[in-house]
Amino acid sequence: MKINSENHLINDIYQYDVVLLWMDINNSMSKGFLKYIDVNFPELKYKEIKSGYGDLRKLGTINNIKSKNITFCACYIYKNNEISLKLLEECSKAVKNTYTKSRIAAIQIFDNEILQKLFDNLDITFYNKEIVDFNLYYYREFNELRTKYKNGIITKEEYTELKNKLKSEQKNGIY
């Protein structure tokens, strides 16, 4: 188990075979990292909706959806808008049984000791630099670009190219 505090998972997503998504049973993908997934992998949301809105039988289970060479593993661990450790334990067993030889990534939602216990013997990286707000991510990226340009780290041409790329990603997703 590794912890990545340097990057956002969205920047490294294509390095992994499997990305765990912490989900509720209402198919909500409207905030943070899940919003990014919704925008950039729209077929995932469509397939997730087909799994049944509000179906209590999903609690503690996983749903595997392949998109763009990544398997997204929806782990249904939220009950009444709160993370359930019991449901996380059930999902971790399913993940361990399914993905023993895969490179896995997820957003860190519990402390290291709990995650180490639940996901031992897996090649898994937890990212603890969560995106709270999708638009805030792009705001920060634009500001970082502007600072690099003002400090002479990148040229005007590089700045313009990267800024346009960010605007396109924000509008259309990363493809």
C-alpha positions as CSV (number, residue, x, y, z in Angstrom):
1,M,0.0,0.0,0.0
2,K,1.3,3.4,-0.9
3,I,0.0,6.9,-0.1
4,N,0.4,9.7,-2.7
5,S,0.2,13.2,-1.2
6,E,1.8,14.9,-4.1
7,N,-0.7,14.6,-7.0
8,H,-4.4,14.4,-7.6
9,L,-5.5,11.0,-8.8
10,I,-7.0,12.6,-11.9
11,N,-3.5,13.5,-13.1
12,D,-2.3,9.8,-12.7
13,I,-5.5,7.9,-13.5
14,Y,-4.1,6.2,-16.7
15,Q,-1.2,4.7,-14.7
16,Y,-3.7,2.2,-13.1
17,D,-5.6,-0.8,-14.1
18,V,-8.4,-0.3,-11.5
19,V,-9.7,2.8,-9.9
20,L,-11.9,2.4,-6.8
21,L,-14.9,4.8,-6.6
22,W,-16.5,5.3,-3.2
23,M,-20.2,5.4,-4.1
24,D,-23.6,5.7,-2.5
25,I,-26.5,3.6,-3.8
26,N,-28.2,6.6,-5.4
27,N,-25.6,6.8,-8.3
28,S,-24.5,10.3,-7.2
29,M,-21.5,11.5,-9.1
30,S,-21.9,15.3,-8.7
31,K,-19.0,16.4,-6.5
32,G,-15.2,16.1,-6.2
33,F,-13.4,13.2,-7.9
34,L,-16.7,11.6,-8.9
35,K,-17.6,14.7,-10.8
36,Y,-14.4,14.5,-12.7
37,I,-15.2,10.8,-13.5
38,D,-18.7,11.8,-14.6
39,V,-17.4,14.4,-17.0
40,N,-14.4,12.5,-18.4
41,F,-16.0,9.0,-18.6
42,P,-19.7,9.7,-19.3
43,E,-20.4,6.1,-20.3
44,L,-19.5,5.1,-16.7
45,K,-22.4,7.2,-15.3
46,Y,-24.8,5.7,-17.8
47,K,-23.8,2.1,-16.8
48,E,-23.9,3.1,-13.2
49,I,-27.4,4.4,-13.5
50,K,-28.4,1.0,-14.9
51,S,-27.3,-0.7,-11.7
52,G,-30.4,0.6,-10.0
53,Y,-31.1,3.8,-8.1
54,G,-31.4,3.5,-4.4
55,D,-31.1,-0.3,-4.4
56,L,-30.2,-1.4,-0.9
57,R,-28.9,-4.7,-2.1
58,K,-25.9,-2.8,-3.6
59,L,-24.6,-1.9,-0.1
60,G,-21.2,-3.6,0.6
61,T,-20.9,-4.8,-3.0
62,I,-18.8,-3.7,-6.0
63,N,-19.8,-3.0,-9.6
64,N,-17.0,-3.2,-12.2
65,I,-17.3,-1.0,-15.3
66,K,-14.6,-0.8,-18.0
67,S,-13.9,2.5,-19.8
68,K,-10.8,3.6,-21.7
69,N,-8.6,0.7,-20.6
70,I,-9.4,1.4,-16.9
71,T,-11.7,-0.7,-14.8
72,F,-13.7,1.5,-12.5
73,C,-14.8,-0.4,-9.4
74,A,-17.8,1.2,-7.8
75,C,-17.7,0.3,-4.1
76,Y,-21.0,1.0,-2.3
77,I,-19.9,2.1,1.1
78,Y,-22.2,5.1,1.9
79,K,-25.3,4.5,4.0
80,N,-27.5,7.5,4.9
81,N,-24.8,9.9,3.6
82,E,-22.1,8.4,5.9
83,I,-19.2,6.1,5.2
84,S,-19.8,2.7,6.8
85,L,-16.6,0.9,7.9
86,K,-18.6,-2.4,7.8
87,L,-19.5,-1.8,4.2
88,L,-16.0,-0.8,3.4
89,E,-14.8,-4.1,4.8
90,E,-17.2,-6.0,2.7
91,C,-16.1,-4.1,-0.4
92,S,-12.4,-4.6,0.4
93,K,-12.9,-8.4,0.5
94,A,-14.6,-8.3,-3.0
95,V,-11.8,-6.1,-4.3
96,K,-9.1,-8.4,-2.9
97,N,-10.8,-11.4,-4.5
98,T,-11.1,-9.8,-7.9
99,Y,-7.9,-7.7,-8.3
100,T,-5.0,-9.5,-6.8
101,K,-2.6,-8.7,-9.6
102,S,-3.8,-5.2,-10.7
103,R,-2.4,-1.8,-10.1
104,I,-5.2,-0.1,-8.1
105,A,-5.8,3.5,-7.1
106,A,-8.4,5.3,-4.9
107,I,-9.0,8.4,-2.9
108,Q,-7.9,8.0,0.7
109,I,-11.0,8.1,3.0
110,F,-9.8,6.5,6.2
111,D,-6.5,6.6,8.1
112,N,-3.6,4.5,7.0
113,E,-3.9,1.7,9.6
114,I,-7.5,0.9,8.6
115,L,-6.6,0.9,4.9
116,Q,-3.5,-1.2,5.4
117,K,-5.6,-3.8,7.3
118,L,-8.4,-3.8,4.7
119,F,-6.3,-3.7,1.5
120,D,-3.1,-5.6,2.5
121,N,-1.3,-7.7,-0.2
122,L,-2.6,-5.4,-3.0
123,D,-0.7,-3.1,-5.2
124,I,-2.8,-0.1,-4.2
125,T,-2.1,3.6,-4.0
126,F,-4.3,5.9,-2.0
127,Y,-4.4,9.6,-2.9
128,N,-5.1,12.0,-0.1
129,K,-5.1,15.2,-2.2
130,E,-8.9,15.0,-2.9
131,I,-10.6,17.4,-5.2
132,V,-13.3,19.0,-3.2
133,D,-14.7,21.1,-6.1
134,F,-14.3,20.3,-9.7
135,N,-14.2,24.0,-10.7
136,L,-11.8,24.8,-7.9
137,Y,-9.4,22.3,-9.5
138,Y,-9.4,24.1,-12.8
139,Y,-9.1,27.5,-11.0
140,R,-6.0,26.3,-9.2
141,E,-4.6,24.8,-12.4
142,F,-5.1,28.1,-14.3
143,N,-3.5,30.1,-11.4
144,E,-0.5,27.7,-11.4
145,L,-0.1,28.2,-15.1
146,R,-0.3,32.0,-14.8
147,T,2.4,31.9,-12.0
148,K,4.7,29.7,-14.1
149,Y,4.3,32.2,-17.0
150,K,4.9,35.3,-14.9
151,N,8.0,33.7,-13.3
152,G,9.4,32.9,-16.7
153,I,9.2,29.1,-16.2
154,I,7.1,28.7,-19.4
155,T,6.9,30.8,-22.5
156,K,3.9,32.7,-23.7
157,E,3.3,30.1,-26.4
158,E,3.4,27.2,-23.8
159,Y,1.2,29.2,-21.5
160,T,-1.4,29.8,-24.3
161,E,-1.3,26.2,-25.4
162,L,-1.7,24.8,-21.9
163,K,-4.4,27.3,-21.0
164,N,-6.4,26.3,-24.1
165,K,-5.9,22.7,-23.2
166,L,-7.2,23.2,-19.7
167,K,-10.2,25.2,-21.0
168,S,-11.0,22.3,-23.4
169,E,-10.7,19.8,-20.6
170,Q,-12.9,21.8,-18.4
171,K,-15.6,22.1,-21.0
172,N,-15.3,18.7,-22.7
173,G,-13.4,16.4,-20.4
174,I,-10.1,14.6,-21.0
175,Y,-10.2,12.1,-23.8
